[in-house]
């Protein structure tokens, strides 16, 4: 039988327990007849001071990822949306494909991942979008994975700014003003588009505003991922207030 509220699609969403940005942003983008059902990837709010502690955080995420997926599948979602991004970029393009296949085999439904969504979003803007400015909340070890992924997808990473956030929760404390400044910092060297990764950076609204002034794509990963989930499920609603991706594509 069809879900009474999610009569178009019922999305299961995975996000770290420390993440306070992805849920309100996804809910703000949700069209009528689509419902979001969150399962938390349970991790501690560990202090992150460098590559070693960043990798410890990643190990915590990996250990809790599949149990969170199993939990959300108990509500029988039509589709799963990944509200966390670092792992989706790990080990480049092939690593991303491998992770998606592994998760889809377990879930037995389709899955939208942030890395794949960003690539699809960039291609939607045409072949002339090649040179990128990237913003992450990560330490250098994570930045290298993001750089590798986009390079292997055929893009040129001109600028990359890692904000080096000191804990998973602290990512959400980055202000809109700092995100605005980050956009300015990576918008050097004739970049064609700017991409922000890290789902706990609350950048969806800022990206939409910046895009208007810069007259180029500014893609927030939460916007790209939710857009990709909708479009993969045949939902073509155009949503205003989140930038050109959801409004025009």
C-alpha positions in Angstrom: 0.0 0.0 0.0 1.1 3.6 -0.6 2.2 5.7 2.4 -0.4 8.3 3.2 2.1 11.2 3.5 4.8 9.9 1.3 2.5 9.1 -1.6 5.1 10.1 -4.2 8.3 8.8 -2.5 9.4 7.8 0.9 13.1 8.6 1.4 15.3 6.9 4.0 18.1 9.3 4.9 21.4 8.5 6.6 23.3 11.2 8.5 25.8 11.2 11.4 24.3 11.6 14.8 26.5 14.8 15.1 25.0 16.4 12.0 22.5 19.2 12.6 22.4 20.8 9.1 21.4 18.1 6.7 18.0 17.3 8.2 16.6 20.9 8.2 18.1 21.6 4.8 16.6 18.4 3.3 13.3 19.1 4.9 13.3 22.6 3.5 13.7 21.2 -0.1 11.1 18.6 0.3 8.1 18.8 -2.1 4.6 17.7 -1.2 4.2 13.9 -1.3 7.8 13.2 -0.5 8.8 12.3 3.1 12.3 12.1 4.7 12.9 9.5 7.4 16.2 9.8 9.2 18.5 7.2 10.6 21.5 8.3 12.5 25.0 7.0 12.0 26.0 6.9 15.7 29.4 8.5 16.3 30.9 10.4 19.2 31.8 14.1 18.8 35.5 13.4 18.9 38.1 16.2 18.7 39.7 16.5 15.3 43.1 18.2 15.2 44.8 16.6 12.2 44.9 13.7 9.7 45.2 11.0 12.4 42.2 12.1 14.4 40.2 12.7 11.2 40.8 9.1 10.2 39.7 7.9 13.6 36.4 9.8 13.0 36.1 8.1 9.6 36.6 4.7 11.2 33.7 5.5 13.6 31.5 6.4 10.6 32.4 3.2 8.7 31.6 1.0 11.7 28.2 2.6 12.2 27.1 3.0 8.6 25.6 -0.3 7.8 23.7 -0.6 11.1 22.2 2.8 10.4 21.2 1.6 6.9 19.6 -1.5 8.3 17.7 0.5 10.8 16.1 2.9 8.2 15.2 0.0 5.9 12.7 -1.2 8.6 10.3 1.6 7.5 10.5 0.3 3.9 11.7 3.4 2.1 11.5 3.6 -1.7 15.0 5.1 -1.9 17.9 6.0 0.4 19.7 9.4 0.5 23.1 9.7 2.0 23.3 12.8 4.2 27.0 12.3 4.8 29.7 12.9 2.2 33.3 12.2 3.2 33.1 8.4 2.7 31.4 8.9 -0.7 34.5 10.6 -2.1 37.0 8.1 -0.6 39.4 6.2 -2.9 38.3 8.3 -5.9 35.7 7.5 -8.5 36.1 3.8 -8.3 35.8 3.9 -4.5 32.6 5.8 -4.7 31.1 3.3 -7.2 32.2 0.4 -5.0 30.5 1.9 -1.9 27.3 2.6 -3.8 27.1 -0.9 -5.1 27.7 -2.3 -1.6 25.0 -0.2 0.0 22.5 -0.8 -2.8 23.0 -4.6 -2.6 22.3 -4.4 1.2 19.4 -2.0 0.9 17.8 -3.4 -2.3 16.8 0.0 -3.3 18.6 2.9 -5.1 20.9 5.2 -3.2 21.8 8.9 -3.8 25.4 9.6 -2.7 26.9 13.1 -2.4 29.9 12.5 -4.6 27.8 11.1 -7.5 25.3 13.9 -7.0 27.9 16.6 -7.3 29.3 15.1 -10.4 25.8 14.9 -12.0 25.0 18.5 -11.0 28.2 19.9 -12.5 27.5 18.0 -15.8 24.0 19.5 -15.9 25.5 22.9 -16.3 27.3 21.8 -19.5 30.7 20.9 -20.9 32.2 24.3 -20.3 32.2 23.7 -16.6 35.6 22.3 -16.0 37.6 24.4 -13.5 36.5 24.1 -9.9 36.8 25.8 -6.6 36.2 23.4 -3.7 35.2 24.1 -0.1 35.4 21.4 2.6 35.2 21.2 6.4 38.0 18.5 6.4 41.6 18.0 7.3 44.1 17.5 4.5 43.7 13.8 4.3 40.0 14.3 3.5 40.7 17.1 1.1 43.0 14.9 -0.9 40.2 12.4 -1.4 37.8 15.1 -2.6 40.5 16.4 -5.0 41.2 13.0 -6.3 37.5 12.2 -7.0 36.8 15.4 -9.0 40.1 15.0 -10.9 39.2 11.4 -11.8 35.8 12.7 -13.0 37.6 14.9 -15.5 37.5 18.2 -13.7 40.4 20.5 -12.9 40.6 21.6 -9.2 41.9 25.1 -9.3 41.4 26.0 -5.7 40.6 23.9 -2.6 39.9 25.4 0.9 39.7 23.0 3.8 38.2 24.7 6.9 39.8 22.1 9.3 36.8 22.0 11.6 37.8 20.7 15.1 35.0 18.2 15.6 32.0 16.7 13.8 29.6 19.0 15.7 31.8 22.0 15.1 31.3 21.8 11.4 27.7 23.2 11.9 29.1 26.1 13.8 30.7 27.6 10.7 28.8 30.8 10.1 27.2 32.0 6.9 29.7 34.9 6.9 32.6 32.5 7.0 31.1 30.4 4.2 30.6 33.6 2.2 34.3 34.4 2.6 35.2 30.9 1.7 33.3 31.3 -1.6 35.3 34.5 -2.3 38.6 32.7 -1.5 38.1 29.8 -4.0 36.6 32.0 -6.7 40.0 32.9 -8.1 41.7 31.8 -11.3 38.7 31.8 -13.6 36.9 28.9 -12.0 33.7 27.8 -13.7 31.9 26.5 -10.7 32.2 26.3 -6.9 31.4 23.1 -5.0 31.0 22.7 -1.2 31.2 19.3 0.4 30.6 18.2 4.0 26.9 17.8 4.8 27.1 19.5 8.2 28.2 22.8 6.6 24.9 24.7 6.4 25.6 26.2 3.0 22.6 25.6 0.8 21.0 29.0 1.3 24.4 30.8 1.0 25.2 29.0 -2.2 22.0 30.0 -3.8 22.6 33.7 -2.9 26.3 33.6 -4.1 25.3 32.0 -7.3 23.1 35.0 -8.2 25.9 37.5 -7.6 28.8 35.5 -9.1 26.7 34.4 -12.2 28.1 30.9 -12.0 27.1 27.6 -10.4 27.7 27.4 -6.7 26.8 23.9 -5.6 26.1 23.0 -2.0 26.3 19.2 -1.5 23.0 19.0 0.4 21.2 20.7 -2.5 22.9 18.5 -5.0 22.2 15.3 -3.2 18.5 16.0 -2.6 18.1 17.3 -6.2 19.7 14.0 -7.4 17.4 11.9 -5.2 14.3 13.7 -6.5 15.4 13.5 -10.2 16.4 9.9 -10.0 12.9 9.1 -8.8 11.2 11.1 -11.6 10.2 14.0 -9.4 10.8 17.2 -11.4 9.4 19.8 -9.1 11.3 23.1 -9.3 12.0 24.5 -5.8 12.8 28.1 -5.3 15.2 29.5 -2.8 18.0 26.9 -3.1 19.8 28.1 -6.2 19.5 27.3 -9.9 20.0 23.5 -9.6 16.6 22.9 -7.9 14.9 25.9 -9.6 15.9 25.2 -13.2 17.3 21.7 -13.6 
